[in-house]
Amino acid sequence: MSWLKVGRGLGYLALFLLGIQEMSRGLNRYAGNKVQNFLARHAGSTLSSFLLGFIVTVLLQSSSLTSVIVVGLINAGILSLEQGVGIIIGANLGTTITLQILSFQWHHLALPLIALAALMSLIPHRGWKYCSRALFGLGLVFMGLEGIAAGLEPLRESPAVYGLLTAAGRRPLLGVGAGFLLTAMFQSSSAVSGVLLGLAGRGLITLPAALAIMLGADLGTCITALLASLGMKANARLAAWAHFLFNTCTLLLVLPLFRYFVWLAEFSADQLPRQMANAHFLYNLGGALVLLPLVPVFLRIVQAK
């Protein structure tokens, strides 16, 4: 196994993470205050709050950022606990759009996006500069994703790595645990998704293993909101715990039907990256449809703890 190539792949992973951060920060600097005002003004019922969470997360490209904003607004008394939980659940679905975009593997757009970002940064206008930062980040994401795929290819020569990835497919709980720990460590489910797409693009991972790790990453993303709520008022902490409980229940609903979930993903597309992206969307959409009406129950559970 070429450790030089693996090291290069890890470097591209760092580039990918930097791109995610730059894109999210640029969008947040451009629309952050507007987003907070938008959420505070339009959050109403649980359903409307869910739709708001979906829209805002698609715009910010970060469910973790949306969750942190919402926890802060709940702490300030601007949003009710029920509204905040609805928005956070919508953020779960909104973050699936990131994987949908990345699954098309538009790496050839990386350099044109970076060039366009450089030109936009020359315009003496604050909004354009923030947008250029977001475009620059997106270019780095595409560049990093392609590099990850090439750098991880030597891993197919490692029996230990191959055995671990194979076991994650045969034993979904192992994959879920790995996805949870990796996301808690990186504080970004998008980073784990990027690695999975890189592995999938080179045929280094099976669909069952990728889906199991992805489900764990969806649960691990709750850690960001839990950490952000530390030291805040009770309602802010309760919203973060309700998010964790909701994602746990979604996972428990799907795990007993995991083989059918894999079959549905296989049926949805021909290519493995697209199957992963579609499964991610269907998983979060299904969880929302089943559990969103039960938000008051979740709130009573966390308030009783």
C-alpha positions as CSV (number, residue, x, y, z in Angstrom):
1,M,0.0,0.0,0.0
2,S,1.3,3.4,-1.0
3,W,1.4,5.5,2.2
4,L,2.4,8.6,0.2
5,K,-0.9,8.4,-1.7
6,V,-2.9,7.8,1.5
7,G,-1.2,10.8,3.0
8,R,-2.1,12.8,0.0
9,G,-5.6,11.6,0.3
10,L,-5.7,12.9,3.9
11,G,-4.4,16.2,2.7
12,Y,-7.3,16.4,0.3
13,L,-9.6,15.5,3.1
14,A,-8.3,18.6,5.0
15,L,-8.9,20.6,1.8
16,F,-12.4,19.3,1.7
17,L,-13.1,20.2,5.3
18,L,-11.6,23.7,4.7
19,G,-13.9,24.1,1.7
20,I,-17.0,23.1,3.8
21,Q,-16.0,25.6,6.5
22,E,-15.3,28.4,4.0
23,M,-18.6,27.8,2.1
24,S,-20.6,27.7,5.3
25,R,-18.9,30.8,6.8
26,G,-19.3,32.8,3.6
27,L,-23.0,32.0,3.4
28,N,-23.4,32.7,7.1
29,R,-21.6,36.1,6.9
30,Y,-23.8,37.0,3.9
31,A,-27.1,35.9,5.3
32,G,-26.5,35.1,9.0
33,N,-28.4,38.0,10.5
34,K,-31.1,37.8,7.8
35,V,-31.5,34.1,8.7
36,Q,-31.9,34.8,12.4
37,N,-34.5,37.5,11.6
38,F,-36.2,35.2,9.1
39,L,-36.5,32.4,11.6
40,A,-37.7,34.6,14.4
41,R,-40.3,36.3,12.2
42,H,-41.7,33.2,10.3
43,A,-41.5,30.3,12.7
44,G,-45.0,29.2,13.6
45,S,-46.4,25.7,13.8
46,T,-44.2,22.7,14.0
47,L,-44.8,22.0,10.3
48,S,-43.9,25.6,9.2
49,S,-40.9,25.5,11.4
50,F,-39.8,22.2,9.8
51,L,-40.0,23.8,6.3
52,L,-38.1,26.8,7.5
53,G,-35.3,24.6,8.9
54,F,-35.1,22.8,5.6
55,I,-34.9,26.0,3.5
56,V,-32.3,27.7,5.8
57,T,-30.1,24.6,5.9
58,V,-30.1,24.3,2.1
59,L,-29.0,28.0,2.0
60,L,-26.4,27.7,4.7
61,Q,-25.2,24.2,3.7
62,S,-24.7,23.2,7.3
63,S,-27.2,21.5,9.6
64,S,-24.8,22.0,12.5
65,L,-24.8,25.8,11.9
66,T,-28.6,25.9,11.7
67,S,-28.8,24.0,15.0
68,V,-26.4,26.3,16.7
69,I,-28.3,29.4,15.5
70,V,-31.6,27.8,16.7
71,V,-30.3,26.9,20.1
72,G,-29.1,30.5,20.5
73,L,-32.5,31.9,19.5
74,I,-34.3,29.5,22.0
75,N,-31.8,30.6,24.7
76,A,-32.7,34.2,24.0
77,G,-36.4,33.5,24.2
78,I,-37.0,34.4,20.6
79,L,-38.2,30.9,19.6
80,S,-40.3,28.5,21.6
81,L,-38.9,25.1,22.3
82,E,-41.4,23.4,19.9
83,Q,-40.6,25.8,17.1
84,G,-36.9,25.3,17.6
85,V,-37.2,21.5,17.5
86,G,-39.2,21.7,14.3
87,I,-36.5,23.8,12.7
88,I,-33.8,21.4,13.7
89,I,-35.7,18.5,12.3
90,G,-36.0,20.4,9.0
91,A,-32.3,21.0,9.1
92,N,-31.8,17.2,9.2
93,L,-33.6,17.0,5.8
94,G,-31.9,20.1,4.4
95,T,-28.4,18.8,4.9
96,T,-29.2,15.9,2.6
97,I,-29.1,18.3,-0.3
98,T,-25.3,18.7,0.3
99,L,-24.8,15.0,-0.4
100,Q,-27.1,15.2,-3.4
101,I,-24.9,18.0,-4.9
102,L,-21.6,16.2,-4.1
103,S,-22.8,12.8,-5.4
104,F,-22.8,14.1,-9.0
105,Q,-19.0,14.4,-8.7
106,W,-18.6,17.7,-10.5
107,H,-14.9,17.9,-9.7
108,H,-14.3,19.5,-13.2
109,L,-16.0,22.6,-11.8
110,A,-13.5,23.1,-9.0
111,L,-11.0,25.4,-10.8
112,P,-13.6,27.5,-12.7
113,L,-15.4,28.1,-9.3
114,I,-12.2,29.2,-7.7
115,A,-11.4,31.4,-10.6
116,L,-14.9,33.0,-10.5
117,A,-14.5,33.5,-6.7
118,A,-11.2,35.3,-7.2
119,L,-12.8,37.7,-9.7
120,M,-15.8,38.3,-7.5
121,S,-13.5,39.1,-4.5
122,L,-12.1,42.1,-6.5
123,I,-15.5,43.8,-6.5
124,P,-15.6,46.3,-3.7
125,H,-18.9,45.2,-2.2
126,R,-19.3,43.3,1.1
127,G,-22.0,41.0,-0.2
128,W,-20.0,40.0,-3.3
129,K,-17.0,39.2,-1.1
130,Y,-19.0,36.9,1.1
131,C,-20.5,35.2,-2.0
132,S,-17.0,34.8,-3.4
133,R,-15.9,33.2,-0.2
134,A,-18.8,30.7,-0.5
135,L,-17.9,29.9,-4.1
136,F,-14.2,29.5,-3.2
137,G,-15.2,27.0,-0.5
138,L,-17.4,25.1,-3.0
139,G,-14.5,24.9,-5.4
140,L,-12.3,23.5,-2.6
141,V,-14.9,20.9,-1.7
142,F,-15.0,19.6,-5.3
143,M,-11.2,19.6,-5.5
144,G,-10.8,17.9,-2.2
145,L,-13.5,15.3,-3.0
146,E,-11.7,14.2,-6.1
147,G,-8.4,14.0,-4.3
148,I,-9.9,12.0,-1.5
149,A,-11.1,9.4,-4.0
150,A,-7.7,9.1,-5.6
151,G,-5.8,9.1,-2.3
152,L,-7.9,6.4,-0.7
153,E,-7.5,3.9,-3.6
154,P,-4.4,2.2,-2.1
155,L,-6.6,1.1,0.8
156,R,-8.0,-1.7,-1.3
157,E,-4.6,-3.3,-0.8
158,S,-5.0,-3.3,3.0
159,P,-6.7,-6.5,4.3
160,A,-7.4,-4.8,7.6
161,V,-9.2,-1.8,6.1
162,Y,-11.0,-4.0,3.6
163,G,-12.1,-6.3,6.4
164,L,-13.3,-3.5,8.6
165,L,-15.4,-1.9,5.8
166,T,-16.8,-5.3,4.9
167,A,-17.8,-6.0,8.5
168,A,-19.6,-2.6,8.7
169,G,-21.8,-3.9,5.9
170,R,-22.5,-7.3,7.5
171,R,-23.0,-5.8,11.0
172,P,-24.8,-2.4,10.6
173,L,-24.3,-1.5,14.3
174,L,-20.6,-1.5,13.8
175,G,-20.9,0.9,10.9
176,V,-23.3,3.1,12.9
177,G,-20.9,3.3,15.7
178,A,-18.0,4.2,13.4
179,G,-20.1,6.9,11.7
180,F,-21.2,8.4,15.1
181,L,-17.6,8.5,16.4
182,L,-16.2,10.0,13.2
183,T,-18.8,12.7,13.1
184,A,-18.5,13.6,16.8
185,M,-14.7,13.9,16.2
186,F,-14.9,16.0,13.0
187,Q,-18.0,17.9,14.1
188,S,-19.3,17.6,10.6
189,S,-21.4,14.9,9.0
190,S,-20.5,16.4,5.6
191,A,-16.9,15.4,6.2
192,V,-17.9,11.8,6.8
193,S,-20.1,11.9,3.7
194,G,-17.2,13.2,1.7
195,V,-15.0,10.3,2.7
196,L,-17.8,7.8,2.0
197,L,-18.3,9.3,-1.5
198,G,-14.6,9.1,-2.1
199,L,-14.6,5.4,-1.1
200,A,-17.7,4.7,-3.2
201,G,-16.3,6.4,-6.3
202,R,-13.4,4.0,-6.3
203,G,-15.4,0.9,-5.4
204,L,-13.7,0.6,-1.9
205,I,-17.0,0.3,0.1
206,T,-20.2,-1.6,-0.3
207,L,-23.6,0.1,-0.2
208,P,-24.6,-1.6,3.1
209,A,-21.4,-0.4,4.8
210,A,-21.8,3.1,3.4
211,L,-25.4,3.4,4.6
212,A,-24.6,2.0,8.1
213,I,-21.8,4.6,8.5
214,M,-24.0,7.3,7.1
215,L,-26.8,6.5,9.6
216,G,-24.3,6.8,12.4
217,A,-23.1,10.2,11.1
218,D,-26.7,11.4,11.1
219,L,-26.8,10.6,14.9
220,G,-23.3,12.0,15.5
221,T,-24.3,15.4,14.1
222,C,-26.4,16.0,17.2
223,I,-23.3,16.4,19.3
224,T,-22.7,19.9,17.9
225,A,-26.0,21.2,19.2
226,L,-25.5,19.4,22.5
227,L,-22.1,21.1,23.0
228,A,-23.5,24.5,21.9
229,S,-26.3,24.2,24.5
230,L,-23.9,23.7,27.5
231,G,-24.2,26.7,29.9
232,M,-27.4,27.9,28.2
233,K,-30.9,28.1,29.6
234,A,-33.0,25.0,30.2
235,N,-35.0,25.3,26.9
236,A,-31.9,25.5,24.8
237,R,-30.5,22.3,26.4
238,L,-33.9,20.6,26.0
239,A,-34.0,21.4,22.3
240,A,-30.6,19.8,21.7
241,W,-31.6,16.7,23.6
242,A,-34.9,16.5,21.7
243,H,-32.9,16.6,18.5
244,F,-30.8,13.7,19.8
245,L,-33.9,11.7,20.8
246,F,-35.5,12.3,17.4
247,N,-32.5,11.1,15.5
248,T,-32.1,8.1,17.8
249,C,-35.8,7.1,17.2
250,T,-35.3,7.5,13.4
251,L,-32.3,5.2,13.6
252,L,-34.2,2.6,15.7
253,L,-37.1,2.7,13.2
254,V,-34.8,1.9,10.2
255,L,-32.2,-0.6,11.7
256,P,-34.7,-3.5,11.9
257,L,-35.5,-2.9,8.3
258,F,-32.0,-2.3,7.2
259,R,-31.9,-4.9,4.4
260,Y,-35.0,-3.3,2.8
261,F,-33.5,0.1,3.2
262,V,-30.4,-1.1,1.3
263,W,-32.7,-2.6,-1.4
264,L,-34.6,0.7,-1.7
265,A,-31.3,2.6,-2.2
266,E,-30.2,0.1,-4.9
267,F,-33.5,0.6,-6.7
268,S,-33.2,4.4,-6.6
269,A,-30.2,4.8,-8.9
270,D,-27.5,2.9,-10.9
271,Q,-24.4,4.5,-9.4
272,L,-23.3,4.0,-5.8
273,P,-22.8,7.7,-4.9
274,R,-26.3,8.5,-6.2
275,Q,-27.7,5.5,-4.3
276,M,-26.1,6.9,-1.1
277,A,-27.4,10.4,-1.6
278,N,-31.0,9.2,-2.4
279,A,-30.9,6.9,0.7
280,H,-29.8,9.8,2.9
281,F,-32.7,11.9,1.6
282,L,-35.3,9.2,2.0
283,Y,-34.1,8.3,5.5
284,N,-34.5,11.8,6.8
285,L,-37.7,12.4,4.9
286,G,-39.2,9.2,6.2
287,G,-38.1,10.0,9.8
288,A,-39.7,13.5,9.6
289,L,-43.0,12.2,8.1
290,V,-43.3,9.5,10.8
291,L,-42.0,11.4,13.9
292,L,-42.8,15.1,13.3
293,P,-46.4,14.7,14.6
294,L,-44.8,13.3,17.8
295,V,-42.7,16.4,18.6
296,P,-44.9,17.2,21.6
297,V,-44.3,13.7,23.0
298,F,-40.5,14.1,22.5
299,L,-40.7,17.4,24.4
300,R,-42.6,15.9,27.3
301,I,-39.9,13.1,27.5
302,V,-37.0,15.5,27.6
303,Q,-38.7,17.8,30.0
304,A,-39.4,14.9,32.4
305,K,-35.7,13.9,32.5
